[in-house]
Amino acid sequence: MLKVLLADDEPLMLEGLCFLVDWTELGFEICGTAMDGDDALQLIQSLNPDLVITDVRMPVIDGLELIKQVQGGSLQPKFIIISGYADFQYAKTAIQYGVCNYLTKPLDEGELESAVKNIASEIRSERKSDAYRRAETAYVQTELLSQLLTREYAPQELEQAVRQLPIGDESRIRCMLVYGTALEHGNVRGCQLLDRLSRLAEQQIEHITVLPFVIGQDKHGYVLISGPDGPELTPLLVTRFIRCIRNDYQENVTFSVSDEHRGPYSLNTVFQEAVAAGVSRLDNRHQEVYYYEEENLEQQLLLPSAFMKSLTKAVVEGRVDELPGRVHEFFAVISGDHASKPWISAYAANIKVELLHEIGRRGSSTADWERRWFTGSPALTMQSDLEQQTLTELREAAEWFAEEDGVQADQNISKAIEFIRDHYPEKLKLQDIAEVLHVNAAYLGQRFKKKLGISFNEYYHAVRIEEAMKLLRRTDLNIREIAARVGYADTDQFTAKFKAINGISPSVYKKG
């Protein structure tokens, strides 16, 4: 949601601006109001709005001077100027200052709405372009770092490559891997997320640099860098870093961390140590962070965890059609590593253990699955038989997850509908309901429209108007009172919504 700040020295005009248009439908929320230019300047500096709508003539600092002072700083909101004077000179000066639009009083609702829509579109377009440029830069750096971490380079090659990275010969470095969520290699959006988290951590922890990387489908993480005069990368600092980024991971993730080393020649070493530290996750599932110890390196599994992770993810997401190919690939890799039959069974069992944890996290009983998967089954000696049995078991689990997700989604929609009907007079947002239900707002919005055929906002207004129709028929309340009863502070907005849904005005409907 974009933020708009309103400034006008006339109280009635300021109040009118708040209700003249439906700011929420236009993608804005009112973050503040001001009655003079000085207050407006302070609010801009503290609230960082995306759009400022200001009167030209205000006490202390007028609208044009306000724009001039703001543009001299680091903040760059968009501006709409309004004035009771159709003065060309004001408009000319405003355009020179980069004002997006100049409107005259009395304000026309349609003109204001059109101007705000155009600005919202312009802001989003600019942000998208800026974000994509940053993502591309982060992607190139991520690619380079990923290559340096996963292979050993000759000194001359390494020297040339690290010039593009902020790692000096005396820099302290640690590598951290994240387990429990996947970002595909070469995914620009994934790199954009990691870059944002890295910058967030750098803002919270002084004197460190954080570089993200993505390797394959199952491995992504961060290289923490401290300059020669910077702090030691102690477990306490690592914990602070994890706290900075932890809430941005929706899944239950764990972290494995290397020892501290110095200089770019240690990149491959810190990566291998982080991988080795991650192996102990399979033996101890109660920790969040696993640090490298010397014996970790000897415990690395024969099978790259990428196959186990991607196969488990396909089952949890209910992608049944993908399973034959993924299971076959999984067993082909095991054969290629010449693993013994007990190791093959152990790999398959690890996947099922992960699935049991996921079933339990969803509040379902795991007893029946444990009984089917781990008791009473004869030991299979042929790899082909074990592969077929594993495919059968994982397909059953994937079908269960797919059905469970569908049922849960329907339950969430029912709860959302119930919440709207209980709270329709209030100012509701999709995000508010998503937080109550503990689900992602974008996902809830998609499921809502798929289930009902209309958007959340359309249904929200429909419920309000439905209740208004009952009041119009059953009570002697006037139109303004009914509008207020169902949540509309602006009677004109209520009338417009009512007519849009029913084809007639509230007054005509009341007359019958």
N, C-alpha and C positions, 0 to 999 in steps of 0.2 A: 504494500500500500504506500503510495506517495504521500508526502506531507505538504500541506498548504498553510501559510500564515496570512491572516487578514488584518489590515491596518486601516483605520478610518477614525477621525476625531468626532464623528457624529454617531452617538450610541444607537439610534434607530437604524442608521445605514449599516453599522457594523453587525447588528443583530439580523438585519435583512440578508446580508451577505452569507450568514451562516445557514440560512434556510432557503435562499432563492433557488438553488439547484441541489440535486441529490449528490452530495460529494462522494459518498460511498460508491454509487454506481459509476461515477466518473473515475474511480480508482484513487481517490484522495481521502485523507482524514485531516480534520482541522487540528493542527498541533498547537495553535496559540492565536491570540488576538491582541492588538495594541491600539491605543488611542492617541499616540503621538509618535513622531519619528524616532526619538531616542529610545523609547521602549521597544519599538519594532527592531531597531538595530541590535539591541541586547538580546532579544529573542532569536533573531536570525543567527547570532553568534553562538547561542547556547543550544538551540533546537535544530539548526541546520536544515531548514525546510527546502523542499524541492521547488516550490512555487510561492511567490509573495504577491499578494494583491493589495495594492496600496493607493490611497487617495493622494492626489498631487499636493493639495494644500492641507498641511498638518502643522501643529505647534512644534516648537523646538527644532526639529529637522523636517523639512518638507520631503515629499516623495522623491523628487529628482535628486536631491542631495543624499537621501538615503541610498538610492541606487548607486550613486557615484562612490560613496564610502564603502559599500559592500563589494563593489567590483574591484576596489583596490586591495582587497584581502584575498584569503585563500578560498573562501566559500563562493560559489557561483550559482545561486538559485536563479530560476526564471522569474521574470516580473511581468505583471499586468498593471498598467496605470489606469486609475479611474478619476474623473474630475467632473465637477458641475459646470465647467467652462469648456465649451467646444473651441478651445484655443489651439490654433495650428502650431504656434510656436512651442507650446508644451509638447505636442505630438512630435514635432521635429526634433526637439532636444531629447525626448524619450527614445526615439529611434536611434539617435547617435549613441546613447548609452546602452543600446542593445535590448531595449524593452520589446517583449514579444507581441504585446497588443496594447492599444490605447482605447478605452471605452469611456463614453460620456454618460453622466447621470441625466435622467433616471435610467438605471440599468435595465437592459432588455434580457430576460431570462435566456432566450435562444442565443443571443450573441455571446453572453457569458459562457454558456454551456459549450458552444462551438469553440470558443477561444481556449477553454480549459482542456477540451478533448484534443485539440491540435497540440497543445503544449505537452500533455501526457504522452502522446504518441512520439513527440520529438525527444522527450527525456528518455523514454524506453529505448528508442533507436540509438541514441548516443551511448547509453549504458551498455547496450548489447555490443556495440562496436568496440567500446573500450574494454569490456570484459573479454571479448574474443581476442583482441590484440594481446592482452596480458596472458591469456591462456596459451596462445601460440608461443609466446616467449618462454613461459613456464614449461611448455611441452618440449621445446628444443633443449632446454637445460636438463629437464628430467630424463630425456633420452640419453644425453651424454653421460649423466651421472649413473644411469642404470648400466651402461656399457662398462664404465670404469669399475663399478662395484663387482660385476659378475665375471670379469676375466682379468688375467694378469697381462700388463703391458710392459713392453721394453721401456727403459727410462726415457729415451728420446721421444717415443710416442706419448708417454704419459705427460712429459713436460709440456708438450704442445697442447694437449687436451685440457690440462688443468688451468691453463691461462684463462679459460672461460668460466672458471669456478672460483668463488672466494675462499680458497683453501691455500694457505701459505705453508711453508716447510715446517714452521713451528706451531701451526694451528692444532689445537686439541680437537679430536673428532670421536664421535660414537655413532654407531649405526643402530637404528631401531626398526624392527619389523612389526607390522600390525596383522593380527590373525582374527578371523571371524567375519570379515567382509571382503568383497572382491571388487577390484577396479581393473578393467581390461587394459592390457598393454596397448598403447597407441590411442587411448581414448582421451580426446582433448578435454571433454567435460570433467573427466576424472582428474586430470592434471590441474584443471582450474580449481577444483575443490581442494586438492592437496596444497596448491599454492596459497589459497585463501587461509587454510588452517596454519600453514607455515608462517605467514605474515601476522596472523593473530597471535601466535606464540611469541614471535619476536617482539611484538608490542608489549607483551606481558612480562617477558624476561629480558632484562637489559644485557647488552654485550654478547649476545649469541646470534648466530645465523642458522637458519633451518632450511635445508634443501630436501624437497620431496623426491621420491622415485617410484616407478612402477615396473615390476618385472613379471611377465606372464600374467595369468589370471588370478593367481593366489597370493602373490607377494607384492606388497607396497609398503612404504615406510618413509623414514626421514633420516637424514644425516645431520646431527647436531654439531655445530662448529663454534669453537671459542678461540679468539685470537690469542697471540702470545701473552698479552697482558689481561686477557679475559679470565672469567671464573673457571675453576675446575668443573668438569662435567660429572658431578657427583650424583649418586642415586637420589639425593634430595632434589637436585635441579631437574633430573629426569622426571621425578614425580610431579614437579611443578609444570613441566612441559605437558605431561599426560593430562593433567587437570585442565589445561588450556584448551585441549582439542577433544577431550573425552565426550562431551555432550553432543558433538557434531556427528558422532557415530551412533546410529540408531540401534545397531546390533550389539550383542554382548561380545566385545572384542578383548583380546589379550595382546600383550606386547613382549617381545624378546629383544634384549639389549646387549650389545657387545661391550668389551672392555674399552677404556679410553686409550687412544693411540694418537700419534702426532704425524701430521703431514699427509699429502696426497698419495704417497706411495703405500699408505696403510688402507686405502679404500677397499681393496679386495679382501684384506684381512678382517676388517671390521664387519664386512658383510657376511663372511663365512662364520664368524663368531656369533653373529645375531641369528643366523640359520641354525647353528648348533644349539644355541640357548633355547630356541623354539621347540627342539625335540622333546625337552622335558615336560612340555605341556601335556603330552600324551599320557604321562605317568602321574601328573599332579594337576588336577583341573580346578583347584580351589584358589589359585593365585591369579593376579591380574598382570604382574610383570615378572619376567624370567630373565635373570642376568647370566651372562656367559661364565662358565667355569671350565677349567681345563679338560675335565672328563667329558664335557658335552660333545666335543669334536669326535670322540670315539663312538658316540651313540647315534650318529646320524642314520636315519632310515635309508634303506636301499631305494625305496620308491619316492620320486619327487612328490611332494605333498600337493602339487598343483592338480594332479588327477583325482586325488581323494577329495580335495576341496570342491572342484568343479562338479564332480559326480554327486556329492552330498547336496550341493546347492541346487542342482537340477531336480533332485528328489523333493526337497523342501518346497520348491517353487511349483511342483506338480507338473513338470514337463515330461509327461509319460512317453511321448513319441521319441524323445531324444535318448532314452535310456538304453536301447539295444546297442546303438553305436558307441555311447560313452562307456558302457560296461565292457564291451569288446575291446575298446582302446585301453581301458584300465588293465585288463588281463594281459593284453599284448605287451604292455610296458613291463609288467611283472615278469613275464616270460623272458623278455629281452634282458632283464637284470639277473636271470638265472637264479631266482629266489627259490628256496625250498618250499615244499608243500605247507609246512607249518607257518612259514612267513606269509604265504598267499592267504591262508585262512585268517591269519592275524590282521592283514590289511582289510579284508572284507569285514571282519568283526569290528574294526575301528570305525568304519563307515556307519555300521548299524548302531554302535554306541553313540556316535554323534547324533544320529537320528532319534534315538531314545531321549537324549537330552533335550532336543528340540520339541519332541512330543510332550515331554514333561513341562517345558516352559509354557506350553499352550494350555496347561491346566488339565491335560488328559492323562488317564492311567496308562502306564507303560507295561503293566504286568502281563497282559495278553501278548504284546509284541515280544517281550523277553521270553515267554514260554515258547512261542513259535520259532523264534530265531536261535535260542541258545540251549534249549533242553529237548532231549528225546530224538535228536536228529543224528542218523548214522554218519560217521566220518566218511567223506567222499575222497576217493583216491585219484580220480581223473580230474584234471584241471577243467576240461570241457563241462563235466557235470557240476563242478563248483561254480563255474561261470553262469550256467543256466539257472542254478538254484539262486545265486545272488541276484540275477536279473529278475526272477520271479518275485523274490522278497522285496527288492527295491521298487518294482512296479506297483506292488500292493501298497507300499508306503506312500509312493507318489500320488496314487489315486486317493488315498486317505487325506493327504495334505491338500490336494486340489478341492476335494469336497468340503473339507474343514474351512478353507479360505472362503468358499462360496457361501457357506452357512453363516460364517462370522460377518461377512460383508452385509448380508441381508439383515442380520441382527443389528448391525450398526446403523443401517438406514432406518430401521424401525425405531431405534432409540433417538435418532436425529429428528425424525418426524414428531415423535412424542415430545421432545424437548422444544421444538418450534411451537407446537400447539400449546404448550404450557407457558411459554415465555414470549409469545408473539408481540405483545405491546412494547417489549423492550427493544433496544437497538442491538440486534444480533448480527454477528459476523460468522462466516463459515469457520474461521480459525477458532472462535470461542467454543463452538460445538465440538470441533475436532479435539480440542484440549480436554473437554469434559469426557469424551469417549476414548482418549489416549490413542488417537490415530493421526496419520498424516493428513493435513487439510486438503492438499491437492488430490490425494487418493480418495478421500471422502467425497469431494466434489465430483470426481469422475464417476464413482459408483452411484452417487445420488442421481446424476443425469441419466446414467444407463438404466437405472431401476425405474425412475419416474418419467423420463422423457423430457424433463424440464430442469433448469438449473436451480441451485439452492435459492438464489435471490428471487427467481420467478415464483417458486413455491412459497417462500416467505411472504411475499406480497399477496399471493393468492389466498393464503390463510388469513391475513389481516382483512382483506376485502370480503372474504366469506363471513367473517365475524361481523364486519360492518353491515353487511346485508341483513343479518339477523337483527341487529340493533335498529336498523332503519324500519323494519317491518314490525318489530315488537315493542318499540319504545317511542316516546315523544321527544327524545333528545334531538337537538338541532345538528346540522351537518358538522359544525366545528367541534361540538362535544363528542360526536361519534368518532371523528377523525382522531381526536386526542385519546379516546378510549382504546383505539386499536393501534396506537403508536405513532401517528403522524402529527408532528408539531405544526406542519404547514398544511392548511386546508386546501390550498390550490394543488399541492402535490398529491394529496389524498384523492381529490376529485379527478385529477389526471389519471392516476392509477386505476381508480374505480371505472372510469370510462374506457380505458384501454382494455380492461378485462371483460367488462360487461356490455360495452357498446353504447351505454347510456350514462348520464350523469347520476349522482346519488339523489339529487332532488327529484328527477324524473322517476327514478326507481321507487322512491318513497311514496310518490303520488299513486303508483301502481299503474 
